[in-house]
Amino acid sequence: MLFLTCLHCGLRSVEEFRYAEIPTVPETMTDPQAIDLDRGFFRTNREGEVTERWFHEFGCRRWITVRRDTRSDSILK
Ligand SMILES: [Zn+2]
């Protein structure tokens, strides 16, 4: 099971959090409708180190930023 450290609540199960992707849009994409479509349906599942936002929904209800290696599912410092 994956655990995340909330700055306010300490080490908690990932099940208490809701994931939110930090939106990134390719520079070549300028059409606003295409950008919305890309954000909604074509999420990338990048391999390696990623920066993510997690909402502590069943805790303090604050956002935290997490660096995670998707290859090992380990949290980076
Ligand atoms: Zn919290």
N, CA, C, O and the ligand as a Tripos MOL2 file, in Angstrom:
@<TRIPOS>MOLECULE
protein
  309   307    78     0     0
PROTEIN
NO_CHARGES

@<TRIPOS>ATOM
      1 N           0.8510   -1.1830    0.0000 N.3       1 MET1
      2 CA          0.0000    0.0000    0.0000 C.3       1 MET1
      3 C           0.8940    1.2430    0.0000 C.2       1 MET1
      4 O           1.9560    1.2660    0.6220 O.2       1 MET1
      5 N           0.4500    2.2400   -0.6900 N.am      2 LEU2
      6 CA          1.2020    3.4920   -0.7920 C.3       2 LEU2
      7 C           0.7610    4.4390    0.3200 C.2       2 LEU2
      8 O          -0.4270    4.5630    0.6190 O.2       2 LEU2
      9 N           1.7420    5.1020    0.9240 N.am      3 PHE3
     10 CA          1.4700    6.0930    1.9640 C.3       3 PHE3
     11 C           2.0160    7.4430    1.5190 C.2       3 PHE3
     12 O           3.0650    7.5170    0.8790 O.2       3 PHE3
     13 N           1.3110    8.4920    1.8550 N.am      4 LEU4
     14 CA          1.7520    9.8530    1.5670 C.3       4 LEU4
     15 C           1.8950   10.5980    2.8820 C.2       4 LEU4
     16 O           1.1410   10.3670    3.8270 O.2       4 LEU4
     17 N           2.8700   11.4920    2.9310 N.am      5 THR5
     18 CA          3.0570   12.3100    4.1290 C.3       5 THR5
     19 C           2.3960   13.6590    3.9160 C.2       5 THR5
     20 O           2.8360   14.4570    3.0890 O.2       5 THR5
     21 N           1.3360   13.9020    4.6710 N.am      6 CYS6
     22 CA          0.6690   15.1960    4.6420 C.3       6 CYS6
     23 C           1.4310   16.1240    5.5880 C.2       6 CYS6
     24 O           1.7870   15.7240    6.6960 O.2       6 CYS6
     25 N           1.6760   17.3390    5.1630 N.am      7 LEU7
     26 CA          2.4180   18.2880    5.9870 C.3       7 LEU7
     27 C           1.6810   18.6050    7.2840 C.2       7 LEU7
     28 O           2.3000   19.0210    8.2640 O.2       7 LEU7
     29 N           0.3770   18.4140    7.2980 N.am      8 HIS8
     30 CA         -0.4380   18.7940    8.4450 C.3       8 HIS8
     31 C          -0.8400   17.5940    9.3040 C.2       8 HIS8
     32 O          -1.0510   17.7390   10.5080 O.2       8 HIS8
     33 N          -0.9490   16.3980    8.6860 N.am      9 CYS9
     34 CA         -1.4820   15.2280    9.3960 C.3       9 CYS9
     35 C          -0.4660   14.1020    9.5710 C.2       9 CYS9
     36 O          -0.6970   13.1780   10.3510 O.2       9 CYS9
     37 N           0.6590   14.1690    8.8530 N.am     10 GLY10
     38 CA          1.6560   13.1060    8.9570 C.3      10 GLY10
     39 C           1.4290   12.0190    7.9210 C.2      10 GLY10
     40 O           0.7720   12.2430    6.9050 O.2      10 GLY10
     41 N           1.9790   10.8340    8.1860 N.am     11 LEU11
     42 CA          1.9220    9.7180    7.2460 C.3      11 LEU11
     43 C           0.5060    9.1350    7.2130 C.2      11 LEU11
     44 O          -0.0410    8.7570    8.2500 O.2      11 LEU11
     45 N          -0.0790    9.0660    6.0160 N.am     12 ARG12
     46 CA         -1.4580    8.5860    5.8540 C.3      12 ARG12
     47 C          -1.5570    7.6840    4.6310 C.2      12 ARG12
     48 O          -0.7560    7.7890    3.7020 O.2      12 ARG12
     49 N          -2.5380    6.8070    4.6400 N.am     13 SER13
     50 CA         -2.7970    5.9300    3.5030 C.3      13 SER13
     51 C          -3.2100    6.7570    2.2870 C.2      13 SER13
     52 O          -3.9030    7.7650    2.4190 O.2      13 SER13
     53 N          -2.7870    6.3300    1.1260 N.am     14 VAL14
     54 CA         -3.1360    7.0470   -0.1010 C.3      14 VAL14
     55 C          -4.6490    7.0600   -0.3270 C.2      14 VAL14
     56 O          -5.1660    7.9050   -1.0580 O.2      14 VAL14
     57 N          -5.3470    6.1280    0.2970 N.am     15 GLU15
     58 CA         -6.8030    6.0550    0.1380 C.3      15 GLU15
     59 C          -7.5170    7.2760    0.7240 C.2      15 GLU15
     60 O          -8.6840    7.5200    0.4170 O.2      15 GLU15
     61 N          -6.8130    8.0470    1.5720 N.am     16 GLU16
     62 CA         -7.4200    9.2610    2.1320 C.3      16 GLU16
     63 C          -7.3180   10.4440    1.1720 C.2      16 GLU16
     64 O          -7.9070   11.4970    1.4130 O.2      16 GLU16
     65 N          -6.5660   10.2650    0.0780 N.am     17 PHE17
     66 CA         -6.2670   11.3800   -0.8210 C.3      17 PHE17
     67 C          -6.9740   11.2170   -2.1640 C.2      17 PHE17
     68 O          -7.3430   10.1160   -2.5720 O.2      17 PHE17
     69 N          -7.1440   12.3390   -2.8230 N.am     18 ARG18
     70 CA         -7.6430   12.3540   -4.1910 C.3      18 ARG18
     71 C          -6.5320   12.9230   -5.0710 C.2      18 ARG18
     72 O          -5.9440   13.9590   -4.7590 O.2      18 ARG18
     73 N          -6.2560   12.2270   -6.1760 N.am     19 TYR19
     74 CA         -5.1930   12.6230   -7.0930 C.3      19 TYR19
     75 C          -5.6510   13.7450   -8.0140 C.2      19 TYR19
     76 O          -6.8070   13.7890   -8.4360 O.2      19 TYR19
     77 N          -4.7310   14.6460   -8.3180 N.am     20 ALA20
     78 CA         -5.0190   15.6860   -9.3060 C.3      20 ALA20
     79 C          -3.7780   15.8870  -10.1530 C.2      20 ALA20
     80 O          -2.6910   16.1470   -9.6370 O.2      20 ALA20
     81 N          -3.9490   15.7650  -11.4290 N.am     21 GLU21
     82 CA         -2.8310   15.9320  -12.3450 C.3      21 GLU21
     83 C          -2.5160   17.4030  -12.5250 C.2      21 GLU21
     84 O          -3.4200   18.2310  -12.6430 O.2      21 GLU21
     85 N          -1.2260   17.7300  -12.5460 N.am     22 ILE22
     86 CA         -0.8130   19.0880  -12.8700 C.3      22 ILE22
     87 C          -0.8730   19.2000  -14.3840 C.2      22 ILE22
     88 O          -0.1200   18.5300  -15.0910 O.2      22 ILE22
     89 N          -1.7730   20.0510  -14.8860 N.am     23 PRO23
     90 CA         -1.9690   20.0850  -16.3360 C.3      23 PRO23
     91 C          -0.7490   20.6280  -17.0830 C.2      23 PRO23
     92 O          -0.1850   21.6650  -16.7330 O.2      23 PRO23
     93 N          -0.3770   19.9090  -18.0920 N.am     24 THR24
     94 CA          0.6790   20.3800  -18.9860 C.3      24 THR24
     95 C           0.1380   20.2810  -20.4000 C.2      24 THR24
     96 O          -0.4630   19.2730  -20.7730 O.2      24 THR24
     97 N           0.3460   21.3020  -21.1690 N.am     25 VAL25
     98 CA         -0.1770   21.3590  -22.5320 C.3      25 VAL25
     99 C           0.9980   21.4920  -23.4910 C.2      25 VAL25
    100 O           1.8710   22.3370  -23.2950 O.2      25 VAL25
    101 N           1.0220   20.6540  -24.5340 N.am     26 PRO26
    102 CA          2.0870   20.7910  -25.5240 C.3      26 PRO26
    103 C           2.0990   22.1970  -26.1220 C.2      26 PRO26
    104 O           1.0410   22.7650  -26.3950 O.2      26 PRO26
    105 N           3.2740   22.7510  -26.3220 N.am     27 GLU27
    106 CA          3.3980   24.1160  -26.8470 C.3      27 GLU27
    107 C           2.7710   24.2670  -28.2280 C.2      27 GLU27
    108 O           2.3490   25.3600  -28.6060 O.2      27 GLU27
    109 N           2.7090   23.1770  -28.9760 N.am     28 THR28
    110 CA          2.1600   23.2400  -30.3310 C.3      28 THR28
    111 C           0.6360   23.2930  -30.3290 C.2      28 THR28
    112 O           0.0300   23.5650  -31.3650 O.2      28 THR28
    113 N           0.0050   23.0350  -29.1750 N.am     29 MET29
    114 CA         -1.4520   23.0080  -29.0920 C.3      29 MET29
    115 C          -1.9550   24.3950  -28.6960 C.2      29 MET29
    116 O          -1.7010   24.8490  -27.5800 O.2      29 MET29
    117 N          -2.6640   25.0690  -29.5970 N.am     30 THR30
    118 CA         -3.1410   26.4280  -29.3270 C.3      30 THR30
    119 C          -4.6630   26.5360  -29.3300 C.2      30 THR30
    120 O          -5.2060   27.5160  -28.8210 O.2      30 THR30
    121 N          -5.3620   25.5490  -29.8920 N.am     31 ASP31
    122 CA         -6.8230   25.5770  -29.9310 C.3      31 ASP31
    123 C          -7.3640   25.2770  -28.5280 C.2      31 ASP31
    124 O          -7.0930   24.2010  -27.9950 O.2      31 ASP31
    125 N          -8.1340   26.2120  -27.9060 N.am     32 PRO32
    126 CA         -8.6330   25.9900  -26.5360 C.3      32 PRO32
    127 C          -9.4600   24.7180  -26.3870 C.2      32 PRO32
    128 O          -9.3750   24.0510  -25.3560 O.2      32 PRO32
    129 N         -10.2560   24.3680  -27.3940 N.am     33 GLN33
    130 CA        -11.0740   23.1490  -27.3000 C.3      33 GLN33
    131 C         -10.1930   21.9070  -27.3390 C.2      33 GLN33
    132 O         -10.4670   20.9270  -26.6470 O.2      33 GLN33
    133 N          -9.1480   21.9450  -28.1360 N.am     34 ALA34
    134 CA         -8.2250   20.8130  -28.2000 C.3      34 ALA34
    135 C          -7.4780   20.6640  -26.8770 C.2      34 ALA34
    136 O          -7.1960   19.5480  -26.4400 O.2      34 ALA34
    137 N          -7.1570   21.8000  -26.2370 N.am     35 ILE35
    138 CA         -6.4780   21.7570  -24.9350 C.3      35 ILE35
    139 C          -7.3930   21.1080  -23.9000 C.2      35 ILE35
    140 O          -6.9470   20.2530  -23.1340 O.2      35 ILE35
    141 N          -8.6780   21.5040  -23.8670 N.am     36 ASP36
    142 CA         -9.6120   20.9140  -22.9130 C.3      36 ASP36
    143 C          -9.7870   19.4140  -23.1730 C.2      36 ASP36
    144 O          -9.8390   18.6230  -22.2320 O.2      36 ASP36
    145 N          -9.8770   19.0310  -24.4280 N.am     37 LEU37
    146 CA        -10.0250   17.6220  -24.7890 C.3      37 LEU37
    147 C          -8.8030   16.8270  -24.3340 C.2      37 LEU37
    148 O          -8.9260   15.7240  -23.8010 O.2      37 LEU37
    149 N          -7.6420   17.3980  -24.5500 N.am     38 ASP38
    150 CA         -6.3970   16.7330  -24.1660 C.3      38 ASP38
    151 C          -6.3270   16.5520  -22.6530 C.2      38 ASP38
    152 O          -5.9280   15.4940  -22.1660 O.2      38 ASP38
    153 N          -6.7150   17.5890  -21.9110 N.am     39 ARG39
    154 CA         -6.6840   17.5060  -20.4400 C.3      39 ARG39
    155 C          -7.6680   16.4680  -19.9140 C.2      39 ARG39
    156 O          -7.3950   15.7790  -18.9310 O.2      39 ARG39
    157 N          -8.8120   16.3650  -20.5780 N.am     40 GLY40
    158 CA         -9.8600   15.4850  -20.0960 C.3      40 GLY40
    159 C          -9.7010   14.0320  -20.4650 C.2      40 GLY40
    160 O         -10.0750   13.1500  -19.6910 O.2      40 GLY40
    161 N          -9.1450   13.7630  -21.6510 N.am     41 PHE41
    162 CA         -9.1850   12.3930  -22.1500 C.3      41 PHE41
    163 C          -7.8490   11.7910  -22.5470 C.2      41 PHE41
    164 O          -7.7640   10.5780  -22.7410 O.2      41 PHE41
    165 N          -6.8200   12.5850  -22.6720 N.am     42 PHE42
    166 CA         -5.5630   12.0320  -23.1500 C.3      42 PHE42
    167 C          -4.4480   12.2660  -22.1400 C.2      42 PHE42
    168 O          -3.3860   12.7910  -22.4740 O.2      42 PHE42
    169 N          -4.7060   11.8730  -20.9180 N.am     43 ARG43
    170 CA         -3.6980   12.0230  -19.8840 C.3      43 ARG43
    171 C          -2.5180   11.1060  -20.1770 C.2      43 ARG43
    172 O          -2.6810    9.9640  -20.6080 O.2      43 ARG43
    173 N          -1.3560   11.6260  -19.9370 N.am     44 THR44
    174 CA         -0.1670   10.8040  -20.1350 C.3      44 THR44
    175 C           0.1430   10.0640  -18.8430 C.2      44 THR44
    176 O          -0.0330   10.5960  -17.7480 O.2      44 THR44
    177 N           0.5930    8.8660  -18.9850 N.am     45 ASN45
    178 CA          1.0200    8.0690  -17.8450 C.3      45 ASN45
    179 C           2.5310    7.9620  -17.9410 C.2      45 ASN45
    180 O           3.0870    6.9510  -18.3690 O.2      45 ASN45
    181 N           3.1660    9.0390  -17.5300 N.am     46 ARG46
    182 CA          4.6090    9.1280  -17.7030 C.3      46 ARG46
    183 C           5.3570    8.1290  -16.8300 C.2      46 ARG46
    184 O           4.9410    7.8230  -15.7130 O.2      46 ARG46
    185 N           6.4600    7.6300  -17.3570 N.am     47 GLU47
    186 CA          7.3020    6.7080  -16.6150 C.3      47 GLU47
    187 C           8.4830    7.4800  -16.0630 C.2      47 GLU47
    188 O           9.1650    8.1970  -16.7960 O.2      47 GLU47
    189 N           8.7250    7.3330  -14.7660 N.am     48 GLY48
    190 CA          9.8480    8.0130  -14.1370 C.3      48 GLY48
    191 C           9.3820    8.9510  -13.0440 C.2      48 GLY48
    192 O           8.3200    8.7540  -12.4530 O.2      48 GLY48
    193 N          10.1840    9.9770  -12.7770 N.am     49 GLU49
    194 CA          9.8790   10.9130  -11.7010 C.3      49 GLU49
    195 C           8.8580   11.9520  -12.1610 C.2      49 GLU49
    196 O           9.0440   12.6090  -13.1850 O.2      49 GLU49
    197 N           7.7830   12.0900  -11.3930 N.am     50 VAL50
    198 CA          6.7310   13.0410  -11.7170 C.3      50 VAL50
    199 C           6.3810   13.8540  -10.4730 C.2      50 VAL50
    200 O           6.5640   13.3930   -9.3470 O.2      50 VAL50
    201 N           5.8810   15.0550  -10.6870 N.am     51 THR51
    202 CA          5.3780   15.8900   -9.6020 C.3      51 THR51
    203 C           3.8590   15.8710   -9.6660 C.2      51 THR51
    204 O           3.2620   16.1430  -10.7080 O.2      51 THR51
    205 N           3.2440   15.5430   -8.5340 N.am     52 GLU52
    206 CA          1.7880   15.4030   -8.5160 C.3      52 GLU52
    207 C           1.1920   16.2320   -7.3860 C.2      52 GLU52
    208 O           1.8780   16.5800   -6.4250 O.2      52 GLU52
    209 N          -0.0910   16.5440   -7.5170 N.am     53 ARG53
    210 CA         -0.8410   17.2180   -6.4560 C.3      53 ARG53
    211 C          -1.8540   16.2190   -5.9200 C.2      53 ARG53
    212 O          -2.5280   15.5290   -6.6850 O.2      53 ARG53
    213 N          -1.9540   16.1500   -4.6010 N.am     54 TRP54
    214 CA         -2.9020   15.2600   -3.9440 C.3      54 TRP54
    215 C          -3.7070   16.0840   -2.9470 C.2      54 TRP54
    216 O          -3.1570   16.9070   -2.2140 O.2      54 TRP54
    217 N          -5.0080   15.8530   -2.9330 N.am     55 PHE55
    218 CA         -5.9140   16.5420   -2.0280 C.3      55 PHE55
    219 C          -6.2450   15.6110   -0.8700 C.2      55 PHE55
    220 O          -6.7430   14.5070   -1.0950 O.2      55 PHE55
    221 N          -5.9780   16.0320    0.3660 N.am     56 HIS56
    222 CA         -6.2360   15.1810    1.5250 C.3      56 HIS56
    223 C          -7.7230   15.2720    1.8650 C.2      56 HIS56
    224 O          -8.1370   15.9580    2.8000 O.2      56 HIS56
    225 N          -8.4940   14.5580    1.0750 N.am     57 GLU57
    226 CA         -9.9500   14.6420    1.1360 C.3      57 GLU57
    227 C         -10.5230   14.1480    2.4630 C.2      57 GLU57
    228 O         -11.4560   14.7540    2.9900 O.2      57 GLU57
    229 N          -9.9860   13.0650    3.0090 N.am     58 PHE58
    230 CA        -10.5200   12.5040    4.2570 C.3      58 PHE58
    231 C          -9.5930   12.8340    5.4230 C.2      58 PHE58
    232 O          -9.3970   12.0200    6.3250 O.2      58 PHE58
    233 N          -9.0290   14.0330    5.3910 N.am     59 GLY59
    234 CA         -8.1380   14.5070    6.4500 C.3      59 GLY59
    235 C          -8.3150   15.9930    6.6130 C.2      59 GLY59
    236 O          -9.4110   16.4690    6.9100 O.2      59 GLY59
    237 N          -7.2330   16.7310    6.4200 N.am     60 CYS60
    238 CA         -7.2640   18.1770    6.6600 C.3      60 CYS60
    239 C          -7.8630   18.9690    5.4970 C.2      60 CYS60
    240 O          -8.0870   20.1740    5.6160 O.2      60 CYS60
    241 N          -8.1230   18.2910    4.3650 N.am     61 ARG61
    242 CA         -8.7070   18.9130    3.1710 C.3      61 ARG61
    243 C          -7.8070   20.0180    2.6140 C.2      61 ARG61
    244 O          -8.2750   21.0800    2.2050 O.2      61 ARG61
    245 N          -6.5150   19.7380    2.6120 N.am     62 ARG62
    246 CA         -5.5440   20.6430    2.0000 C.3      62 ARG62
    247 C          -4.7910   19.8920    0.9230 C.2      62 ARG62
    248 O          -4.7860   18.6610    0.8870 O.2      62 ARG62
    249 N          -4.1480   20.6570    0.0360 N.am     63 TRP63
    250 CA         -3.3830   20.0840   -1.0670 C.3      63 TRP63
    251 C          -1.9320   19.8850   -0.6440 C.2      63 TRP63
    252 O          -1.3760   20.6840    0.1090 O.2      63 TRP63
    253 N          -1.3200   18.7940   -1.1470 N.am     64 ILE64
    254 CA          0.1090   18.5950   -0.9710 C.3      64 ILE64
    255 C           0.7170   18.3050   -2.3420 C.2      64 ILE64
    256 O           0.0310   17.8360   -3.2510 O.2      64 ILE64
    257 N           1.9970   18.5860   -2.4760 N.am     65 THR65
    258 CA          2.7290   18.2880   -3.7050 C.3      65 THR65
    259 C           3.6600   17.1230   -3.4170 C.2      65 THR65
    260 O           4.3830   17.1300   -2.4210 O.2      65 THR65
    261 N           3.6420   16.1280   -4.2860 N.am     66 VAL66
    262 CA          4.4010   14.8970   -4.0720 C.3      66 VAL66
    263 C           5.2680   14.6210   -5.2930 C.2      66 VAL66
    264 O           4.8060   14.7370   -6.4280 O.2      66 VAL66
    265 N           6.5330   14.2540   -5.0580 N.am     67 ARG67
    266 CA          7.4060   13.7650   -6.1320 C.3      67 ARG67
    267 C           7.3870   12.2460   -6.0350 C.2      67 ARG67
    268 O           7.6960   11.6810   -4.9860 O.2      67 ARG67
    269 N           7.0200   11.5810   -7.1420 N.am     68 ARG68
    270 CA          6.8760   10.1260   -7.1220 C.3      68 ARG68
    271 C           7.5580    9.5280   -8.3380 C.2      68 ARG68
    272 O           7.5200   10.0890   -9.4330 O.2      68 ARG68
    273 N           8.1840    8.3730   -8.1240 N.am     69 ASP69
    274 CA          8.7660    7.6140   -9.2300 C.3      69 ASP69
    275 C           7.7400    6.5720   -9.6410 C.2      69 ASP69
    276 O           7.4800    5.6360   -8.8850 O.2      69 ASP69
    277 N           7.1490    6.7140  -10.8310 N.am     70 THR70
    278 CA          6.0790    5.8210  -11.2540 C.3      70 THR70
    279 C           6.5810    4.4180  -11.5650 C.2      70 THR70
    280 O           5.7920    3.4750  -11.6300 O.2      70 THR70
    281 N           7.9100    4.2730  -11.7600 N.am     71 ARG71
    282 CA          8.4450    2.9360  -12.0470 C.3      71 ARG71
    283 C           8.4020    2.0420  -10.8070 C.2      71 ARG71
    284 O           8.1550    0.8410  -10.9110 O.2      71 ARG71
    285 N           8.6420    2.6340   -9.6340 N.am     72 SER72
    286 CA          8.6810    1.8590   -8.3840 C.3      72 SER72
    287 C           7.5320    2.2370   -7.4510 C.2      72 SER72
    288 O           7.3490    1.6100   -6.4080 O.2      72 SER72
    289 N           6.7600    3.2540   -7.8190 N.am     73 ASP73
    290 CA          5.6900    3.7950   -6.9900 C.3      73 ASP73
    291 C           6.2160    4.2790   -5.6430 C.2      73 ASP73
    292 O           5.5100    4.2350   -4.6360 O.2      73 ASP73
    293 N           7.4550    4.7360   -5.6380 N.am     74 SER74
    294 CA          8.0540    5.2350   -4.3910 C.3      74 SER74
    295 C           7.9880    6.7550   -4.3540 C.2      74 SER74
    296 O           8.0630    7.4270   -5.3820 O.2      74 SER74
    297 N           7.8440    7.2790   -3.1330 N.am     75 ILE75
    298 CA          7.7870    8.7180   -2.9070 C.3      75 ILE75
    299 C           9.1990    9.2350   -2.7710 C.2      75 ILE75
    300 O          10.0010    8.6760   -2.0210 O.2      75 ILE75
    301 N           9.5100   10.3020   -3.4930 N.am     76 LEU76
    302 CA         10.8510   10.8850   -3.4740 C.3      76 LEU76
    303 C          10.8850   12.0610   -2.5100 C.2      76 LEU76
    304 O           9.8690   12.7210   -2.2890 O.2      76 LEU76
    305 N          12.0190   12.3140   -1.9560 N.am     77 LYS77
    306 CA         12.1670   13.4510   -1.0150 C.3      77 LYS77
    307 C          12.5240   14.7030   -1.7680 C.2      77 LYS77
    308 O          12.6920   15.7610   -1.1620 O.2      77 LYS77
    309 ZN         -3.7370   16.3300    5.8930 Zn       78 ZN78
@<TRIPOS>BOND
     1     1     2 1
     2     2     3 1
     3     3     4 2
     4     3     5 am
     5     5     6 1
     6     6     7 1
     7     7     8 2
     8     7     9 am
     9     9    10 1
    10    10    11 1
    11    11    12 2
    12    11    13 am
    13    13    14 1
    14    14    15 1
    15    15    16 2
    16    15    17 am
    17    17    18 1
    18    18    19 1
    19    19    20 2
    20    19    21 am
    21    21    22 1
    22    22    23 1
    23    23    24 2
    24    23    25 am
    25    25    26 1
    26    26    27 1
    27    27    28 2
    28    27    29 am
    29    29    30 1
    30    30    31 1
    31    31    32 2
    32    31    33 am
    33    33    34 1
    34    34    35 1
    35    35    36 2
    36    35    37 am
    37    37    38 1
    38    38    39 1
    39    39    40 2
    40    39    41 am
    41    41    42 1
    42    42    43 1
    43    43    44 2
    44    43    45 am
    45    45    46 1
    46    46    47 1
    47    47    48 2
    48    47    49 am
    49    49    50 1
    50    50    51 1
    51    51    52 2
    52    51    53 am
    53    53    54 1
    54    54    55 1
    55    55    56 2
    56    55    57 am
    57    57    58 1
    58    58    59 1
    59    59    60 2
    60    59    61 am
    61    61    62 1
    62    62    63 1
    63    63    64 2
    64    63    65 am
    65    65    66 1
    66    66    67 1
    67    67    68 2
    68    67    69 am
    69    69    70 1
    70    70    71 1
    71    71    72 2
    72    71    73 am
    73    73    74 1
    74    74    75 1
    75    75    76 2
    76    75    77 am
    77    77    78 1
    78    78    79 1
    79    79    80 2
    80    79    81 am
    81    81    82 1
    82    82    83 1
    83    83    84 2
    84    83    85 am
    85    85    86 1
    86    86    87 1
    87    87    88 2
    88    87    89 am
    89    89    90 1
    90    90    91 1
    91    91    92 2
    92    91    93 am
    93    93    94 1
    94    94    95 1
    95    95    96 2
    96    95    97 am
    97    97    98 1
    98    98    99 1
    99    99   100 2
   100    99   101 am
   101   101   102 1
   102   102   103 1
   103   103   104 2
   104   103   105 am
   105   105   106 1
   106   106   107 1
   107   107   108 2
   108   107   109 am
   109   109   110 1
   110   110   111 1
   111   111   112 2
   112   111   113 am
   113   113   114 1
   114   114   115 1
   115   115   116 2
   116   115   117 am
   117   117   118 1
   118   118   119 1
   119   119   120 2
   120   119   121 am
   121   121   122 1
   122   122   123 1
   123   123   124 2
   124   123   125 am
   125   125   126 1
   126   126   127 1
   127   127   128 2
   128   127   129 am
   129   129   130 1
   130   130   131 1
   131   131   132 2
   132   131   133 am
   133   133   134 1
   134   134   135 1
   135   135   136 2
   136   135   137 am
   137   137   138 1
   138   138   139 1
   139   139   140 2
   140   139   141 am
   141   141   142 1
   142   142   143 1
   143   143   144 2
   144   143   145 am
   145   145   146 1
   146   146   147 1
   147   147   148 2
   148   147   149 am
   149   149   150 1
   150   150   151 1
   151   151   152 2
   152   151   153 am
   153   153   154 1
   154   154   155 1
   155   155   156 2
   156   155   157 am
   157   157   158 1
   158   158   159 1
   159   159   160 2
   160   159   161 am
   161   161   162 1
   162   162   163 1
   163   163   164 2
   164   163   165 am
   165   165   166 1
   166   166   167 1
   167   167   168 2
   168   167   169 am
   169   169   170 1
   170   170   171 1
   171   171   172 2
   172   171   173 am
   173   173   174 1
   174   174   175 1
   175   175   176 2
   176   175   177 am
   177   177   178 1
   178   178   179 1
   179   179   180 2
   180   179   181 am
   181   181   182 1
   182   182   183 1
   183   183   184 2
   184   183   185 am
   185   185   186 1
   186   186   187 1
   187   187   188 2
   188   187   189 am
   189   189   190 1
   190   190   191 1
   191   191   192 2
   192   191   193 am
   193   193   194 1
   194   194   195 1
   195   195   196 2
   196   195   197 am
   197   197   198 1
   198   198   199 1
   199   199   200 2
   200   199   201 am
   201   201   202 1
   202   202   203 1
   203   203   204 2
   204   203   205 am
   205   205   206 1
   206   206   207 1
   207   207   208 2
   208   207   209 am
   209   209   210 1
   210   210   211 1
   211   211   212 2
   212   211   213 am
   213   213   214 1
   214   214   215 1
   215   215   216 2
   216   215   217 am
   217   217   218 1
   218   218   219 1
   219   219   220 2
   220   219   221 am
   221   221   222 1
   222   222   223 1
   223   223   224 2
   224   223   225 am
   225   225   226 1
   226   226   227 1
   227   227   228 2
   228   227   229 am
   229   229   230 1
   230   230   231 1
   231   231   232 2
   232   231   233 am
   233   233   234 1
   234   234   235 1
   235   235   236 2
   236   235   237 am
   237   237   238 1
   238   238   239 1
   239   239   240 2
   240   239   241 am
   241   241   242 1
   242   242   243 1
   243   243   244 2
   244   243   245 am
   245   245   246 1
   246   246   247 1
   247   247   248 2
   248   247   249 am
   249   249   250 1
   250   250   251 1
   251   251   252 2
   252   251   253 am
   253   253   254 1
   254   254   255 1
   255   255   256 2
   256   255   257 am
   257   257   258 1
   258   258   259 1
   259   259   260 2
   260   259   261 am
   261   261   262 1
   262   262   263 1
   263   263   264 2
   264   263   265 am
   265   265   266 1
   266   266   267 1
   267   267   268 2
   268   267   269 am
   269   269   270 1
   270   270   271 1
   271   271   272 2
   272   271   273 am
   273   273   274 1
   274   274   275 1
   275   275   276 2
   276   275   277 am
   277   277   278 1
   278   278   279 1
   279   279   280 2
   280   279   281 am
   281   281   282 1
   282   282   283 1
   283   283   284 2
   284   283   285 am
   285   285   286 1
   286   286   287 1
   287   287   288 2
   288   287   289 am
   289   289   290 1
   290   290   291 1
   291   291   292 2
   292   291   293 am
   293   293   294 1
   294   294   295 1
   295   295   296 2
   296   295   297 am
   297   297   298 1
   298   298   299 1
   299   299   300 2
   300   299   301 am
   301   301   302 1
   302   302   303 1
   303   303   304 2
   304   303   305 am
   305   305   306 1
   306   306   307 1
   307   307   308 2
@<TRIPOS>SUBSTRUCTURE
     1 MET1         2 RESIDUE 1 A MET
     2 LEU2         6 RESIDUE 1 A LEU
     3 PHE3        10 RESIDUE 1 A PHE
     4 LEU4        14 RESIDUE 1 A LEU
     5 THR5        18 RESIDUE 1 A THR
     6 CYS6        22 RESIDUE 1 A CYS
     7 LEU7        26 RESIDUE 1 A LEU
     8 HIS8        30 RESIDUE 1 A HIS
     9 CYS9        34 RESIDUE 1 A CYS
    10 GLY10       38 RESIDUE 1 A GLY
    11 LEU11       42 RESIDUE 1 A LEU
    12 ARG12       46 RESIDUE 1 A ARG
    13 SER13       50 RESIDUE 1 A SER
    14 VAL14       54 RESIDUE 1 A VAL
    15 GLU15       58 RESIDUE 1 A GLU
    16 GLU16       62 RESIDUE 1 A GLU
    17 PHE17       66 RESIDUE 1 A PHE
    18 ARG18       70 RESIDUE 1 A ARG
    19 TYR19       74 RESIDUE 1 A TYR
    20 ALA20       78 RESIDUE 1 A ALA
    21 GLU21       82 RESIDUE 1 A GLU
    22 ILE22       86 RESIDUE 1 A ILE
    23 PRO23       90 RESIDUE 1 A PRO
    24 THR24       94 RESIDUE 1 A THR
    25 VAL25       98 RESIDUE 1 A VAL
    26 PRO26      102 RESIDUE 1 A PRO
    27 GLU27      106 RESIDUE 1 A GLU
    28 THR28      110 RESIDUE 1 A THR
    29 MET29      114 RESIDUE 1 A MET
    30 THR30      118 RESIDUE 1 A THR
    31 ASP31      122 RESIDUE 1 A ASP
    32 PRO32      126 RESIDUE 1 A PRO
    33 GLN33      130 RESIDUE 1 A GLN
    34 ALA34      134 RESIDUE 1 A ALA
    35 ILE35      138 RESIDUE 1 A ILE
    36 ASP36      142 RESIDUE 1 A ASP
    37 LEU37      146 RESIDUE 1 A LEU
    38 ASP38      150 RESIDUE 1 A ASP
    39 ARG39      154 RESIDUE 1 A ARG
    40 GLY40      158 RESIDUE 1 A GLY
    41 PHE41      162 RESIDUE 1 A PHE
    42 PHE42      166 RESIDUE 1 A PHE
    43 ARG43      170 RESIDUE 1 A ARG
    44 THR44      174 RESIDUE 1 A THR
    45 ASN45      178 RESIDUE 1 A ASN
    46 ARG46      182 RESIDUE 1 A ARG
    47 GLU47      186 RESIDUE 1 A GLU
    48 GLY48      190 RESIDUE 1 A GLY
    49 GLU49      194 RESIDUE 1 A GLU
    50 VAL50      198 RESIDUE 1 A VAL
    51 THR51      202 RESIDUE 1 A THR
    52 GLU52      206 RESIDUE 1 A GLU
    53 ARG53      210 RESIDUE 1 A ARG
    54 TRP54      214 RESIDUE 1 A TRP
    55 PHE55      218 RESIDUE 1 A PHE
    56 HIS56      222 RESIDUE 1 A HIS
    57 GLU57      226 RESIDUE 1 A GLU
    58 PHE58      230 RESIDUE 1 A PHE
    59 GLY59      234 RESIDUE 1 A GLY
    60 CYS60      238 RESIDUE 1 A CYS
    61 ARG61      242 RESIDUE 1 A ARG
    62 ARG62      246 RESIDUE 1 A ARG
    63 TRP63      250 RESIDUE 1 A TRP
    64 ILE64      254 RESIDUE 1 A ILE
    65 THR65      258 RESIDUE 1 A THR
    66 VAL66      262 RESIDUE 1 A VAL
    67 ARG67      266 RESIDUE 1 A ARG
    68 ARG68      270 RESIDUE 1 A ARG
    69 ASP69      274 RESIDUE 1 A ASP
    70 THR70      278 RESIDUE 1 A THR
    71 ARG71      282 RESIDUE 1 A ARG
    72 SER72      286 RESIDUE 1 A SER
    73 ASP73      290 RESIDUE 1 A ASP
    74 SER74      294 RESIDUE 1 A SER
    75 ILE75      298 RESIDUE 1 A ILE
    76 LEU76      302 RESIDUE 1 A LEU
    77 LYS77      306 RESIDUE 1 A LYS
    78 ZN78       309 GROUP 0 **** ****
